[in-house]
Amino acid sequence: ADWDIIRQVKAAVSIPVIGNGDVTTGEQAIRMREETGCDGVMIGRGAQGNPWIFRELAEYDRTGTIPPRPTQEEIRNMMLRHARMQLEFKGEYLGIREMRKHTAWYTKGMTGSARLRDMVNQVETYEELEALFIESNEMNSHNQISQFKRAVILSKEKHNPGMKITYDMPVYFDIKEVYNFI
């Protein structure tokens, strides 16, 4: 976004001017207001997977400081809350599938997030999603992920006699089966 244009518009008019564009953190929103003199900041894509941006701005307006970013536990809890609300509004089939993109936004830039997103794209129910988020906190290394996938494959083979499942094929799983197997 061209913040200089926002500054020029603010200087030229007597009505409130709302700045918009490239605001993905509380710090950027504050900087936009300081650099352009705009009366408010509109946040769009910067809120995707980042609802804390509004808390940051409110805290800054109240105290002059920006609170720390959320912990991984807070992010996980928010994703699960979001999923519950999504399922309530859209139903399980659509809600879980739409949560896949939201999970990508929530976890963007986090260590191991690509693997987590791959696994989230395989879940079919809220229970599987919840178990995966809890399990993902405990699975940090590639070896642990491999052990998890092996357990999934063995569980599928156990419940589908005669069907050979290989490691290179996508594995869709019911997380409860994995817990029972492990």
Secondary structure as the mmCIF struct_conf table of DSSP 4:
data_model
#
loop_
_struct_conf.conf_type_id
_struct_conf.id
_struct_conf.beg_label_comp_id
_struct_conf.beg_label_asym_id
_struct_conf.beg_label_seq_id
_struct_conf.end_label_comp_id
_struct_conf.end_label_asym_id
_struct_conf.end_label_seq_id
HELX_RH_AL_P HELX_RH_AL_P1 TRP A 3 ALA A 12
BEND BEND1 SER A 14 ILE A 15
STRN STRN1 ILE A 18 ASN A 20
BEND BEND2 GLY A 21 ASP A 22
BEND BEND3 THR A 25 THR A 25
HELX_RH_AL_P HELX_RH_AL_P2 GLY A 26 THR A 36
BEND BEND4 ASP A 39 ASP A 39
STRN STRN2 GLY A 40 MET A 42
BEND BEND5 GLY A 44 GLY A 44
HELX_RH_3T_P HELX_RH_3T_P1 ARG A 45 ALA A 47
TURN_TY1_P TURN_TY1_P1 GLN A 48 GLY A 49
TURN_TY1_P TURN_TY1_P2 PRO A 51 PRO A 51
HELX_RH_AL_P HELX_RH_AL_P3 TRP A 52 THR A 63
BEND BEND6 GLY A 64 THR A 65
HELX_LH_PP_P HELX_LH_PP_P1 ILE A 66 THR A 71
HELX_RH_AL_P HELX_RH_AL_P4 GLN A 72 LYS A 90
HELX_RH_AL_P HELX_RH_AL_P5 GLU A 92 THR A 107
TURN_TY1_P TURN_TY1_P3 LYS A 108 GLY A 109
TURN_TY1_P TURN_TY1_P4 THR A 111 GLY A 112
HELX_RH_AL_P HELX_RH_AL_P6 SER A 113 VAL A 120
TURN_TY1_P TURN_TY1_P5 ASN A 121 GLN A 122
BEND BEND7 THR A 125 THR A 125
HELX_RH_AL_P HELX_RH_AL_P7 TYR A 126 GLU A 138
BEND BEND8 SER A 141 SER A 141
HELX_RH_AL_P HELX_RH_AL_P8 HIS A 142 HIS A 159
BEND BEND9 ASN A 160 ASN A 160
TURN_TY1_P TURN_TY1_P6 PRO A 161 GLY A 162
TURN_TY1_P TURN_TY1_P7 TYR A 167 ASP A 168
BEND BEND10 MET A 169 MET A 169
HELX_RH_AL_P HELX_RH_AL_P9 ILE A 175 PHE A 181
#
